[in-house]
């Protein structure tokens, strides 16, 4: 059984650090990151499995 981890957050350096930390802990990326505009906060959001 495969276990997936889904990371999401504002498209900023904190999100990049989240992904980097997950990679350093042995997780691997699955697919490409997804970007979406959050109309409520007026900021881009990013997600990566």
C-alpha positions as a printed Julia matrix, in Angstrom:
49×3 Matrix{Float64}:
   0.0    0.0     0.0
   1.28   3.46   -0.9
   0.84   6.34    1.5
   0.49   9.82    0.02
   1.11  13.12    1.7
  -0.62  16.25    0.37
   1.03  19.59    1.05
  -0.74  22.89    0.43
  -0.3   26.53    1.32
   0.36  30.0     0.0
   2.82  30.08   -2.88
   5.73  31.46   -0.84
   9.06  30.4     0.63
   7.32  28.68    3.57
   5.61  26.29    1.14
   8.94  25.62   -0.6
  10.5   24.83    2.78
   7.6   22.43    3.53
   8.29  20.53    0.3
  12.06  20.54    0.89
  11.59  19.17    4.4
   9.29  16.4     3.16
  11.87  15.44    0.52
  14.65  15.37    3.13
  12.47  13.05    5.24
  12.33  10.55    2.37
   9.03  11.46    0.68
   8.97  11.58   -3.12
   7.0   13.94   -5.33
   4.0   12.59   -7.25
   3.03  14.64  -10.29
   3.37  18.35  -10.8
   2.42  21.06   -8.32
  -0.99  22.66   -8.73
  -1.61  26.4    -8.46
  -4.88  28.22   -7.85
  -5.91  31.76   -7.04
  -7.71  32.18   -3.72
 -10.26  34.92   -4.37
 -10.92  35.43   -0.66
  -7.29  36.13    0.33
  -6.28  37.41   -3.13
  -3.2   35.16   -3.07
  -1.94  32.2    -5.08
  -2.09  28.8    -3.38
   0.05  25.81   -4.22
  -0.4   22.09   -3.63
   1.87  19.08   -4.12
   1.35  15.37   -3.48
